[in-house]
Amino acid sequence: MEKEVFRYSEVLKRGKPTHEDFDSFIIKHPRMPLEKRAKIFLPFDALKGFSEELALREQNNL
């Protein structure tokens, strides 16, 4: 049996890129604080109606 070759194995081996504190990439693309990052995804509801269903079940159990 042949071992399956993962298409992006070389990319995974390289790992996460690192940048100096003040290199041109960091200056052009500054890091975003976690609080702000979380706000970006706040309006995104992956499971439509899930929050409402949870609230309804919680209400029925009380």
PDB file of N, CA, C and O in Angstrom:
ATOM      1  N   MET A   1       0.843  -1.172   0.000  1.00  0.00           N
ATOM      2  CA  MET A   1       0.000   0.000   0.000  1.00  0.00           C
ATOM      3  C   MET A   1       0.895   1.244   0.000  1.00  0.00           C
ATOM      4  O   MET A   1       1.793   1.365   0.833  1.00  0.00           O
ATOM      5  N   GLU A   2       0.650   2.154  -0.926  1.00  0.00           N
ATOM      6  CA  GLU A   2       1.431   3.386  -1.010  1.00  0.00           C
ATOM      7  C   GLU A   2       0.960   4.395   0.009  1.00  0.00           C
ATOM      8  O   GLU A   2      -0.234   4.518   0.282  1.00  0.00           O
ATOM      9  N   LYS A   3       1.913   5.116   0.569  1.00  0.00           N
ATOM     10  CA  LYS A   3       1.572   6.166   1.514  1.00  0.00           C
ATOM     11  C   LYS A   3       1.013   7.344   0.723  1.00  0.00           C
ATOM     12  O   LYS A   3       1.604   7.778  -0.265  1.00  0.00           O
ATOM     13  N   GLU A   4      -0.151   7.862   1.177  1.00  0.00           N
ATOM     14  CA  GLU A   4      -0.773   8.988   0.493  1.00  0.00           C
ATOM     15  C   GLU A   4       0.057  10.242   0.737  1.00  0.00           C
ATOM     16  O   GLU A   4       0.464  10.507   1.868  1.00  0.00           O
ATOM     17  N   VAL A   5       0.308  11.010  -0.311  1.00  0.00           N
ATOM     18  CA  VAL A   5       1.115  12.224  -0.205  1.00  0.00           C
ATOM     19  C   VAL A   5       0.182  13.404   0.046  1.00  0.00           C
ATOM     20  O   VAL A   5      -0.723  13.675  -0.743  1.00  0.00           O
ATOM     21  N   PHE A   6       0.421  14.106   1.167  1.00  0.00           N
ATOM     22  CA  PHE A   6      -0.360  15.294   1.476  1.00  0.00           C
ATOM     23  C   PHE A   6       0.118  16.432   0.597  1.00  0.00           C
ATOM     24  O   PHE A   6       1.313  16.723   0.534  1.00  0.00           O
ATOM     25  N   ARG A   7      -0.807  17.063  -0.070  1.00  0.00           N
ATOM     26  CA  ARG A   7      -0.501  18.073  -1.071  1.00  0.00           C
ATOM     27  C   ARG A   7       0.312  19.248  -0.511  1.00  0.00           C
ATOM     28  O   ARG A   7       1.187  19.776  -1.198  1.00  0.00           O
ATOM     29  N   TYR A   8       0.031  19.657   0.722  1.00  0.00           N
ATOM     30  CA  TYR A   8       0.680  20.832   1.287  1.00  0.00           C
ATOM     31  C   TYR A   8       1.672  20.487   2.404  1.00  0.00           C
ATOM     32  O   TYR A   8       1.893  21.294   3.306  1.00  0.00           O
ATOM     33  N   SER A   9       2.257  19.316   2.347  1.00  0.00           N
ATOM     34  CA  SER A   9       3.174  18.891   3.405  1.00  0.00           C
ATOM     35  C   SER A   9       4.387  19.812   3.517  1.00  0.00           C
ATOM     36  O   SER A   9       4.843  20.085   4.627  1.00  0.00           O
ATOM     37  N   GLU A  10       4.909  20.289   2.414  1.00  0.00           N
ATOM     38  CA  GLU A  10       6.063  21.182   2.452  1.00  0.00           C
ATOM     39  C   GLU A  10       5.713  22.510   3.120  1.00  0.00           C
ATOM     40  O   GLU A  10       6.529  23.079   3.846  1.00  0.00           O
ATOM     41  N   VAL A  11       4.522  22.992   2.879  1.00  0.00           N
ATOM     42  CA  VAL A  11       4.075  24.242   3.500  1.00  0.00           C
ATOM     43  C   VAL A  11       3.958  24.049   5.007  1.00  0.00           C
ATOM     44  O   VAL A  11       4.362  24.921   5.776  1.00  0.00           O
ATOM     45  N   LEU A  12       3.415  22.926   5.431  1.00  0.00           N
ATOM     46  CA  LEU A  12       3.284  22.643   6.854  1.00  0.00           C
ATOM     47  C   LEU A  12       4.637  22.520   7.533  1.00  0.00           C
ATOM     48  O   LEU A  12       4.802  22.950   8.675  1.00  0.00           O
ATOM     49  N   LYS A  13       5.595  21.944   6.849  1.00  0.00           N
ATOM     50  CA  LYS A  13       6.931  21.773   7.412  1.00  0.00           C
ATOM     51  C   LYS A  13       7.616  23.107   7.660  1.00  0.00           C
ATOM     52  O   LYS A  13       8.415  23.233   8.588  1.00  0.00           O
ATOM     53  N   ARG A  14       7.309  24.103   6.838  1.00  0.00           N
ATOM     54  CA  ARG A  14       7.927  25.419   6.992  1.00  0.00           C
ATOM     55  C   ARG A  14       7.481  26.104   8.281  1.00  0.00           C
ATOM     56  O   ARG A  14       8.249  26.848   8.892  1.00  0.00           O
ATOM     57  N   GLY A  15       6.254  25.854   8.687  1.00  0.00           N
ATOM     58  CA  GLY A  15       5.754  26.462   9.922  1.00  0.00           C
ATOM     59  C   GLY A  15       5.248  27.882   9.719  1.00  0.00           C
ATOM     60  O   GLY A  15       5.153  28.384   8.599  1.00  0.00           O
ATOM     61  N   LYS A  16       4.927  28.510  10.848  1.00  0.00           N
ATOM     62  CA  LYS A  16       4.389  29.868  10.842  1.00  0.00           C
ATOM     63  C   LYS A  16       5.510  30.863  10.566  1.00  0.00           C
ATOM     64  O   LYS A  16       6.589  30.751  11.148  1.00  0.00           O
ATOM     65  N   PRO A  17       5.274  31.834   9.688  1.00  0.00           N
ATOM     66  CA  PRO A  17       6.312  32.827   9.421  1.00  0.00           C
ATOM     67  C   PRO A  17       6.534  33.726  10.639  1.00  0.00           C
ATOM     68  O   PRO A  17       5.593  34.022  11.376  1.00  0.00           O
ATOM     69  N   THR A  18       7.742  34.144  10.839  1.00  0.00           N
ATOM     70  CA  THR A  18       8.056  35.055  11.937  1.00  0.00           C
ATOM     71  C   THR A  18       8.497  36.386  11.356  1.00  0.00           C
ATOM     72  O   THR A  18       9.086  36.453  10.277  1.00  0.00           O
ATOM     73  N   HIS A  19       8.199  37.438  12.093  1.00  0.00           N
ATOM     74  CA  HIS A  19       8.556  38.790  11.649  1.00  0.00           C
ATOM     75  C   HIS A  19       9.196  39.532  12.809  1.00  0.00           C
ATOM     76  O   HIS A  19       8.854  39.318  13.972  1.00  0.00           O
ATOM     77  N   GLU A  20      10.114  40.393  12.474  1.00  0.00           N
ATOM     78  CA  GLU A  20      10.723  41.269  13.476  1.00  0.00           C
ATOM     79  C   GLU A  20       9.685  42.302  13.901  1.00  0.00           C
ATOM     80  O   GLU A  20       8.691  42.510  13.205  1.00  0.00           O
ATOM     81  N   ASP A  21       9.913  42.946  15.038  1.00  0.00           N
ATOM     82  CA  ASP A  21       8.939  43.913  15.551  1.00  0.00           C
ATOM     83  C   ASP A  21       8.667  45.076  14.606  1.00  0.00           C
ATOM     84  O   ASP A  21       7.542  45.568  14.526  1.00  0.00           O
ATOM     85  N   PHE A  22       9.691  45.508  13.898  1.00  0.00           N
ATOM     86  CA  PHE A  22       9.493  46.664  13.033  1.00  0.00           C
ATOM     87  C   PHE A  22       9.952  46.412  11.604  1.00  0.00           C
ATOM     88  O   PHE A  22      10.529  47.299  10.976  1.00  0.00           O
ATOM     89  N   ASP A  23       9.703  45.215  11.084  1.00  0.00           N
ATOM     90  CA  ASP A  23      10.037  44.987   9.679  1.00  0.00           C
ATOM     91  C   ASP A  23       8.902  45.541   8.811  1.00  0.00           C
ATOM     92  O   ASP A  23       7.852  45.926   9.326  1.00  0.00           O
ATOM     93  N   SER A  24       9.114  45.579   7.524  1.00  0.00           N
ATOM     94  CA  SER A  24       8.152  46.232   6.625  1.00  0.00           C
ATOM     95  C   SER A  24       6.780  45.550   6.650  1.00  0.00           C
ATOM     96  O   SER A  24       5.762  46.219   6.472  1.00  0.00           O
ATOM     97  N   PHE A  25       6.737  44.239   6.866  1.00  0.00           N
ATOM     98  CA  PHE A  25       5.448  43.544   6.893  1.00  0.00           C
ATOM     99  C   PHE A  25       4.626  43.971   8.103  1.00  0.00           C
ATOM    100  O   PHE A  25       3.439  44.270   7.967  1.00  0.00           O
ATOM    101  N   ILE A  26       5.242  44.004   9.288  1.00  0.00           N
ATOM    102  CA  ILE A  26       4.538  44.374  10.520  1.00  0.00           C
ATOM    103  C   ILE A  26       4.092  45.828  10.468  1.00  0.00           C
ATOM    104  O   ILE A  26       3.017  46.164  10.965  1.00  0.00           O
ATOM    105  N   ILE A  27       4.894  46.680   9.880  1.00  0.00           N
ATOM    106  CA  ILE A  27       4.513  48.093   9.762  1.00  0.00           C
ATOM    107  C   ILE A  27       3.298  48.219   8.855  1.00  0.00           C
ATOM    108  O   ILE A  27       2.377  48.980   9.148  1.00  0.00           O
ATOM    109  N   LYS A  28       3.294  47.481   7.764  1.00  0.00           N
ATOM    110  CA  LYS A  28       2.181  47.551   6.808  1.00  0.00           C
ATOM    111  C   LYS A  28       0.945  46.804   7.325  1.00  0.00           C
ATOM    112  O   LYS A  28      -0.182  47.218   7.050  1.00  0.00           O
ATOM    113  N   HIS A  29       1.141  45.716   8.064  1.00  0.00           N
ATOM    114  CA  HIS A  29       0.053  44.880   8.578  1.00  0.00           C
ATOM    115  C   HIS A  29       0.215  44.691  10.085  1.00  0.00           C
ATOM    116  O   HIS A  29       0.663  43.631  10.523  1.00  0.00           O
ATOM    117  N   PRO A  30      -0.141  45.699  10.887  1.00  0.00           N
ATOM    118  CA  PRO A  30       0.050  45.560  12.336  1.00  0.00           C
ATOM    119  C   PRO A  30      -0.862  44.481  12.923  1.00  0.00           C
ATOM    120  O   PRO A  30      -1.930  44.190  12.385  1.00  0.00           O
ATOM    121  N   ARG A  31      -0.419  43.897  14.036  1.00  0.00           N
ATOM    122  CA  ARG A  31      -1.209  42.856  14.691  1.00  0.00           C
ATOM    123  C   ARG A  31      -2.480  43.451  15.268  1.00  0.00           C
ATOM    124  O   ARG A  31      -2.475  44.566  15.791  1.00  0.00           O
ATOM    125  N   MET A  32      -3.572  42.701  15.168  1.00  0.00           N
ATOM    126  CA  MET A  32      -4.846  43.142  15.693  1.00  0.00           C
ATOM    127  C   MET A  32      -5.043  42.572  17.105  1.00  0.00           C
ATOM    128  O   MET A  32      -4.789  41.389  17.331  1.00  0.00           O
ATOM    129  N   PRO A  33      -5.487  43.397  18.047  1.00  0.00           N
ATOM    130  CA  PRO A  33      -5.737  42.879  19.393  1.00  0.00           C
ATOM    131  C   PRO A  33      -6.835  41.812  19.381  1.00  0.00           C
ATOM    132  O   PRO A  33      -7.739  41.860  18.547  1.00  0.00           O
ATOM    133  N   LEU A  34      -6.759  40.852  20.303  1.00  0.00           N
ATOM    134  CA  LEU A  34      -7.744  39.769  20.358  1.00  0.00           C
ATOM    135  C   LEU A  34      -9.163  40.293  20.525  1.00  0.00           C
ATOM    136  O   LEU A  34     -10.090  39.744  19.929  1.00  0.00           O
ATOM    137  N   GLU A  35      -9.357  41.348  21.327  1.00  0.00           N
ATOM    138  CA  GLU A  35     -10.693  41.888  21.551  1.00  0.00           C
ATOM    139  C   GLU A  35     -11.311  42.370  20.249  1.00  0.00           C
ATOM    140  O   GLU A  35     -12.491  42.137  19.986  1.00  0.00           O
ATOM    141  N   LYS A  36     -10.515  43.036  19.445  1.00  0.00           N
ATOM    142  CA  LYS A  36     -11.012  43.553  18.168  1.00  0.00           C
ATOM    143  C   LYS A  36     -11.274  42.411  17.188  1.00  0.00           C
ATOM    144  O   LYS A  36     -12.243  42.439  16.429  1.00  0.00           O
ATOM    145  N   ARG A  37     -10.405  41.418  17.216  1.00  0.00           N
ATOM    146  CA  ARG A  37     -10.561  40.264  16.339  1.00  0.00           C
ATOM    147  C   ARG A  37     -11.874  39.528  16.637  1.00  0.00           C
ATOM    148  O   ARG A  37     -12.568  39.082  15.724  1.00  0.00           O
ATOM    149  N   ALA A  38     -12.198  39.412  17.924  1.00  0.00           N
ATOM    150  CA  ALA A  38     -13.432  38.735  18.311  1.00  0.00           C
ATOM    151  C   ALA A  38     -14.656  39.499  17.816  1.00  0.00           C
ATOM    152  O   ALA A  38     -15.658  38.884  17.452  1.00  0.00           O
ATOM    153  N   LYS A  39     -14.591  40.820  17.796  1.00  0.00           N
ATOM    154  CA  LYS A  39     -15.724  41.635  17.349  1.00  0.00           C
ATOM    155  C   LYS A  39     -16.022  41.426  15.869  1.00  0.00           C
ATOM    156  O   LYS A  39     -17.165  41.582  15.440  1.00  0.00           O
ATOM    157  N   ILE A  40     -15.019  41.079  15.096  1.00  0.00           N
ATOM    158  CA  ILE A  40     -15.218  40.853  13.667  1.00  0.00           C
ATOM    159  C   ILE A  40     -16.194  39.705  13.441  1.00  0.00           C
ATOM    160  O   ILE A  40     -17.047  39.772  12.555  1.00  0.00           O
ATOM    161  N   PHE A  41     -16.064  38.642  14.255  1.00  0.00           N
ATOM    162  CA  PHE A  41     -16.880  37.453  14.058  1.00  0.00           C
ATOM    163  C   PHE A  41     -18.165  37.453  14.876  1.00  0.00           C
ATOM    164  O   PHE A  41     -18.959  36.519  14.765  1.00  0.00           O
ATOM    165  N   LEU A  42     -18.386  38.469  15.686  1.00  0.00           N
ATOM    166  CA  LEU A  42     -19.574  38.534  16.529  1.00  0.00           C
ATOM    167  C   LEU A  42     -20.874  38.450  15.731  1.00  0.00           C
ATOM    168  O   LEU A  42     -21.759  37.686  16.116  1.00  0.00           O
ATOM    169  N   PRO A  43     -21.030  39.200  14.638  1.00  0.00           N
ATOM    170  CA  PRO A  43     -22.305  39.125  13.916  1.00  0.00           C
ATOM    171  C   PRO A  43     -22.481  37.845  13.097  1.00  0.00           C
ATOM    172  O   PRO A  43     -23.570  37.586  12.586  1.00  0.00           O
ATOM    173  N   PHE A  44     -21.431  37.052  12.969  1.00  0.00           N
ATOM    174  CA  PHE A  44     -21.500  35.829  12.169  1.00  0.00           C
ATOM    175  C   PHE A  44     -22.204  34.735  12.962  1.00  0.00           C
ATOM    176  O   PHE A  44     -21.743  34.349  14.037  1.00  0.00           O
ATOM    177  N   ASP A  45     -23.303  34.241  12.443  1.00  0.00           N
ATOM    178  CA  ASP A  45     -24.064  33.180  13.101  1.00  0.00           C
ATOM    179  C   ASP A  45     -24.004  31.947  12.203  1.00  0.00           C
ATOM    180  O   ASP A  45     -24.782  31.814  11.259  1.00  0.00           O
ATOM    181  N   ALA A  46     -23.077  31.054  12.509  1.00  0.00           N
ATOM    182  CA  ALA A  46     -22.868  29.872  11.664  1.00  0.00           C
ATOM    183  C   ALA A  46     -24.069  28.938  11.682  1.00  0.00           C
ATOM    184  O   ALA A  46     -24.383  28.309  10.672  1.00  0.00           O
ATOM    185  N   LEU A  47     -24.740  28.846  12.822  1.00  0.00           N
ATOM    186  CA  LEU A  47     -25.909  27.977  12.952  1.00  0.00           C
ATOM    187  C   LEU A  47     -27.134  28.850  13.175  1.00  0.00           C
ATOM    188  O   LEU A  47     -27.450  29.211  14.309  1.00  0.00           O
ATOM    189  N   LYS A  48     -27.813  29.184  12.105  1.00  0.00           N
ATOM    190  CA  LYS A  48     -28.979  30.062  12.180  1.00  0.00           C
ATOM    191  C   LYS A  48     -30.012  29.484  13.144  1.00  0.00           C
ATOM    192  O   LYS A  48     -30.390  28.317  13.041  1.00  0.00           O
ATOM    193  N   GLY A  49     -30.459  30.314  14.076  1.00  0.00           N
ATOM    194  CA  GLY A  49     -31.488  29.904  15.008  1.00  0.00           C
ATOM    195  C   GLY A  49     -30.998  29.116  16.209  1.00  0.00           C
ATOM    196  O   GLY A  49     -31.797  28.772  17.081  1.00  0.00           O
ATOM    197  N   PHE A  50     -29.728  28.827  16.278  1.00  0.00           N
ATOM    198  CA  PHE A  50     -29.185  28.013  17.371  1.00  0.00           C
ATOM    199  C   PHE A  50     -29.327  28.730  18.709  1.00  0.00           C
ATOM    200  O   PHE A  50     -29.731  28.127  19.704  1.00  0.00           O
ATOM    201  N   SER A  51     -28.993  30.023  18.729  1.00  0.00           N
ATOM    202  CA  SER A  51     -29.095  30.801  19.966  1.00  0.00           C
ATOM    203  C   SER A  51     -30.525  30.830  20.474  1.00  0.00           C
ATOM    204  O   SER A  51     -30.768  30.686  21.672  1.00  0.00           O
ATOM    205  N   GLU A  52     -31.474  31.016  19.560  1.00  0.00           N
ATOM    206  CA  GLU A  52     -32.884  31.062  19.944  1.00  0.00           C
ATOM    207  C   GLU A  52     -33.352  29.714  20.486  1.00  0.00           C
ATOM    208  O   GLU A  52     -34.104  29.659  21.459  1.00  0.00           O
ATOM    209  N   GLU A  53     -32.912  28.641  19.862  1.00  0.00           N
ATOM    210  CA  GLU A  53     -33.291  27.299  20.311  1.00  0.00           C
ATOM    211  C   GLU A  53     -32.726  27.012  21.703  1.00  0.00           C
ATOM    212  O   GLU A  53     -33.411  26.432  22.545  1.00  0.00           O
ATOM    213  N   LEU A  54     -31.494  27.414  21.942  1.00  0.00           N
ATOM    214  CA  LEU A  54     -30.907  27.255  23.268  1.00  0.00           C
ATOM    215  C   LEU A  54     -31.683  28.038  24.317  1.00  0.00           C
ATOM    216  O   LEU A  54     -31.943  27.526  25.405  1.00  0.00           O
ATOM    217  N   ALA A  55     -32.051  29.262  24.003  1.00  0.00           N
ATOM    218  CA  ALA A  55     -32.802  30.095  24.940  1.00  0.00           C
ATOM    219  C   ALA A  55     -34.167  29.466  25.226  1.00  0.00           C
ATOM    220  O   ALA A  55     -34.623  29.475  26.369  1.00  0.00           O
ATOM    221  N   LEU A  56     -34.817  28.927  24.204  1.00  0.00           N
ATOM    222  CA  LEU A  56     -36.126  28.287  24.367  1.00  0.00           C
ATOM    223  C   LEU A  56     -36.016  27.050  25.259  1.00  0.00           C
ATOM    224  O   LEU A  56     -36.840  26.855  26.152  1.00  0.00           O
ATOM    225  N   ARG A  57     -35.019  26.229  25.027  1.00  0.00           N
ATOM    226  CA  ARG A  57     -34.833  25.013  25.849  1.00  0.00           C
ATOM    227  C   ARG A  57     -34.498  25.385  27.291  1.00  0.00           C
ATOM    228  O   ARG A  57     -34.970  24.750  28.233  1.00  0.00           O
ATOM    229  N   GLU A  58     -33.688  26.410  27.446  1.00  0.00           N
ATOM    230  CA  GLU A  58     -33.328  26.862  28.786  1.00  0.00           C
ATOM    231  C   GLU A  58     -34.566  27.365  29.530  1.00  0.00           C
ATOM    232  O   GLU A  58     -34.733  27.115  30.723  1.00  0.00           O
ATOM    233  N   GLN A  59     -35.415  28.067  28.814  1.00  0.00           N
ATOM    234  CA  GLN A  59     -36.641  28.605  29.385  1.00  0.00           C
ATOM    235  C   GLN A  59     -37.597  27.467  29.796  1.00  0.00           C
ATOM    236  O   GLN A  59     -38.253  27.545  30.835  1.00  0.00           O
ATOM    237  N   ASN A  60     -37.665  26.423  28.976  1.00  0.00           N
ATOM    238  CA  ASN A  60     -38.549  25.294  29.254  1.00  0.00           C
ATOM    239  C   ASN A  60     -38.053  24.451  30.430  1.00  0.00           C
ATOM    240  O   ASN A  60     -38.852  23.821  31.122  1.00  0.00           O
ATOM    241  N   ASN A  61     -36.743  24.438  30.657  1.00  0.00           N
ATOM    242  CA  ASN A  61     -36.178  23.637  31.750  1.00  0.00           C
ATOM    243  C   ASN A  61     -36.309  24.322  33.100  1.00  0.00           C
ATOM    244  O   ASN A  61     -36.166  23.669  34.134  1.00  0.00           O
ATOM    245  N   LEU A  62     -36.575  25.607  33.114  1.00  0.00           N
ATOM    246  CA  LEU A  62     -36.686  26.334  34.398  1.00  0.00           C
ATOM    247  C   LEU A  62     -38.006  26.162  35.040  1.00  0.00           C
ATOM    248  O   LEU A  62     -38.245  26.710  36.116  1.00  0.00           O
TER     249      LEU A  62
END
